[in-house]
């Protein structure tokens, strides 16, 4: 994710993004999670499972083939459905 311009994520990969209530916050209000599932889980959408978890990481609020998540991630097919718009500029420059 932090190295390749065109990544491919193996089965079992987990990506977690924190949603902070304010830019200077250190405690997330929500965690969004992507987990790469086995081939055939959802082949037309990269076989990713999506989750929304409360900020403490203790309560799963939604899980599965979440349409709200898929709608945005379908635009990122070239990078295995993973958006990296949040990466700092200096990381983007080092992608190979």
Secondary structure by P-SEA (a helix, b strand, c coil): ccccccccccccbbbbbbbbcccccccccbbbbbbbccccccccccbbbbbbbcccccccccccccaaaaaaacccccccccccccccaaaaaacc
